[in-house]
Amino acid sequence: MTDIASTPTATVPPLHSRLWERMVRRPELFTLVLVILTCIAVTIANPDFLQVNNLFDVLRASVVRGLFALGVLVVLAAGGIDVSFTAIAALMMYALTMLATNHVPDMPLAVFFLLAAGGGALLGAANGLLVHTLRAPSLIVTIGTQYIIRSFLLTFVGTALFMNIPTAMDAFGRASLYTHTAPGGGISLLPATVLVLLVASVVTWFILERTLMGRAVFAVGGNPGIAERLGISLFRVRVFVFAYAGLLAGIAGVVHVASNRLANPFDLAGMEIDVIAAVVLGGARITGGSGSVAGTLLGVFLITLVSNVLIFVGIPSTLQLAIVGGFILLAGTIFALGQRG
C-alpha cells in the first residue's frame, strides 16, 4: 500500500502571491488596483466623493485626455513617441471654429468631425513620413513639428478667443446621455461627448487586436529589424500610427471646443506629459511592443482622478504632481519585475 502521507501533493500558492503574479503579467490589473485604492482613500477622507456628479465630472474631464491617450498608445506600441498631438488638436479646433464662425455658421457637426479628423490625419502622416525619411528619433521630430504647428497657428490663423462657438458645436457640448437628479434636487448630466471616447476606444481596440495592421504595429514596436525581415513595411506602419494619432487629436480638438464652449489657441498646451504618463501607467512600454486599450483608459481615469478629485481631501496641486510621479515609479517597478519574470 502506498503511504498516503508520503504522496506528493501540488503546492497551491497563497492568494496574495497569485494576485501579485497576475498584476506583474497584466499591467492593467495593477492600474485598476491603483484606481480602486485611490477611490477608497478619497471616500474615507470625504464621503461626498461618492456623489454621482463627481463621477460624471471625472468622465467629462477624461474624454479629451482619453482621445489623446489612445493615439499615443498606438504610436508607443510601434516603438515611437508623439508630443505634437496637442498642437494638432489646437490648430484643428481653432481653424475650424474660425472658419465656421466667419463663413459657414450652419456647418453640421459631422462635417466638423470629418474635417478635423482628415486634417489631423494629414498632419500626423507628415510626422510619420519625417520620422521614417530622416531616420531621426520620433520625439525630436514631433517636438519640432509641434513648434512649427503652434507657430503657424499663432502667426497665420489668429489669437483671438471665440466665445460664441458654432451652433452645432454648442448643441453637442450641451447634449447629455443621462440626467441624474439627487435627493436634494441637484442635477447631474452625463455628457454626450463620452460617446466619442467610447467609439474611439472600440475602434482602437479592434485595430490593435483584430487586424493585420495591429499585429504589425506590435511587431515593429517589439523589434523593427525582425519585423522588416518578416515582410512588414516599416514605412506603412509608421505613417499609419502617426496619422491615427493625428486623426484622434483632431477629433479631440472639436470635442474640447464643444465641451468648453470656447476656442482658445493657447488651450491644451502642456497636456503632453499627463497623457504619456496615463498610457505608461496603463502598461505600455516606452520602448514599444506592448499596451492595451483597457489599460490606457484606466491610466487616463487614474490621472484624471488625481488631477480633479484629490482637492476633496485638501491635497494641493503641487502634491498631486508628486502623487502621479510616485504612481509612475511604482508602476514602472512592477512592470519591470513582470518583464524579468
GISUL-V606905 format. One record per helix or strand of 2 or more residues. SS is the DSSP state (H for helix, E for strand). FROM is the first residue (numbers start at 1). LEN is the number of residues. If there is no record, write none. Layout:
# GISUL-V606905
SS_FROM_LEN ; SS_FROM_LEN
This chain:
# GISUL-V606905
H_4_3 ; H_15_11 ; H_27_19 ; H_47_4 ; H_52_26 ; H_85_18 ; H_109_26 ; H_138_20 ; H_167_8 ; E_176_6 ; E_187_5 ; H_194_17 ; H_212_11 ; H_224_6 ; H_234_27 ; H_272_10 ; H_293_21 ; H_317_24
